[in-house]
Amino acid sequence: TLIAMSGAPYTPYDINLSRYGATNSQRMPWYIEANLAYRKFINLMGVKWSAGVIVRNVFNFENVIDIYEETGSATDPGRLNEQAINDGALSTTYFDRPYYFSDPRQIDVTLEASF
């Protein structure tokens, strides 16, 4: 399965003017994900077995699902926030946002028995 979506709209914030820009005037990056699933059925000793594998995000795309409004980036919180870190007011990990990105590749292996 291939999932491709244009980036969601967002309203940028201009930190210099302390105001928001035009509503939904910017877009986040595209979201692309490829998934793969395979199942094999086998009858063995009167039991129906099913073995399979499911791979989500096959190509391990790092999709952006949220951003900092000031910069339009998922990794750059903006210069005023960086200044607060440099001044010691905030921890260097304060702006780490792993949930701003989609999940990495996941592989599930399945085995089922039907009686």
matplotlib code that plots the C-alpha trace (Angstrom):
import matplotlib.pyplot as plt

x = [0.0, 1.3, 0.1, 0.9, -0.6, 0.2, 1.4, -1.2, -1.7, -0.5, -0.5, 3.0, 4.0, 6.3, 8.2, 9.7, 6.2, 4.6, 1.7, 0.4, 0.5, -2.4, -4.5, -3.3, -1.0, 1.9, 2.0, 4.1, 6.1, 4.5, 3.7, 4.7, 4.5, 4.7, 3.4, 3.7, 1.8, 2.1, 0.3, 0.8, -1.8, -0.9, -3.0, -0.9, -2.1, -5.7, -4.8, -5.0, -1.9, -1.3, 2.1, 2.8, 4.8, 3.6, 6.1, 5.0, 7.0, 9.0, 11.4, 11.8, 10.7, 11.0, 7.6, 7.0, 3.6, 4.0, 6.2, 7.3, 5.1, 7.9, 10.3, 8.1, 10.6, 10.1, 13.7, 14.3, 12.5, 13.6, 16.3, 14.6, 14.0, 17.7, 18.7, 16.7, 18.7, 22.0, 21.1, 20.4, 16.7, 15.7, 17.3, 18.9, 16.3, 13.4, 12.6, 13.2, 10.0, 10.2, 6.5, 6.8, 7.9, 6.1, 7.0, 10.1, 9.9, 8.1, 8.1, 5.5, 5.7, 2.5, 1.6, -1.9, -3.5, -7.2, -8.7]
y = [0.0, 3.5, 6.5, 9.9, 13.1, 16.8, 18.5, 19.8, 23.6, 25.7, 29.4, 30.8, 33.0, 35.9, 36.2, 39.6, 41.2, 39.0, 38.1, 35.3, 35.4, 34.6, 31.7, 28.4, 30.1, 27.6, 23.8, 21.2, 18.7, 15.8, 12.6, 9.4, 5.9, 2.5, -0.6, -4.3, -7.3, -11.0, -14.1, -17.8, -20.4, -24.0, -27.0, -29.3, -32.2, -30.9, -27.4, -24.4, -22.3, -18.8, -17.2, -13.6, -10.5, -6.9, -4.1, -0.5, 2.4, 0.0, 2.7, 4.3, 7.7, 10.4, 12.2, 15.5, 15.5, 18.7, 21.8, 24.9, 27.7, 30.2, 28.4, 25.9, 23.2, 20.1, 20.4, 24.2, 25.9, 29.4, 31.8, 33.2, 29.7, 28.9, 32.0, 30.8, 27.5, 29.3, 31.5, 28.4, 29.2, 26.0, 22.6, 21.6, 18.8, 21.1, 21.4, 17.7, 16.6, 13.1, 13.0, 15.7, 12.8, 9.7, 6.2, 4.6, 1.2, -1.4, -5.2, -7.5, -11.3, -13.3, -16.9, -18.1, -21.5, -22.3, -25.5]
z = [0.0, -0.9, 1.1, -0.3, 1.1, 0.5, 3.6, 6.0, 6.0, 8.9, 9.9, 10.2, 13.2, 12.7, 15.9, 14.9, 14.5, 17.3, 15.1, 12.9, 9.1, 6.8, 8.0, 6.5, 4.0, 4.4, 4.0, 5.8, 3.6, 1.8, 3.8, 2.0, 3.4, 1.8, 3.6, 2.7, 4.0, 3.1, 4.5, 3.7, 4.6, 5.3, 6.4, 8.6, 10.7, 10.6, 11.7, 9.4, 9.9, 8.8, 8.8, 7.7, 7.9, 7.9, 7.2, 7.9, 6.4, 4.2, 3.0, 6.5, 5.4, 8.1, 7.6, 9.3, 11.1, 13.1, 13.0, 14.9, 13.6, 13.8, 11.5, 9.5, 10.6, 12.7, 14.1, 14.4, 17.2, 16.2, 17.3, 20.4, 21.8, 21.0, 22.9, 26.0, 25.8, 25.4, 28.4, 30.5, 30.9, 29.1, 28.9, 25.6, 25.3, 26.0, 22.3, 21.3, 19.7, 18.4, 18.0, 15.3, 13.0, 11.9, 13.2, 11.7, 9.9, 11.9, 11.1, 12.6, 12.2, 12.7, 13.3, 13.7, 14.2, 13.5, 14.9]

ax = plt.figure().add_subplot(projection="3d")
ax.plot(x, y, z, "-o")
ax.set_aspect("equal")
plt.show()
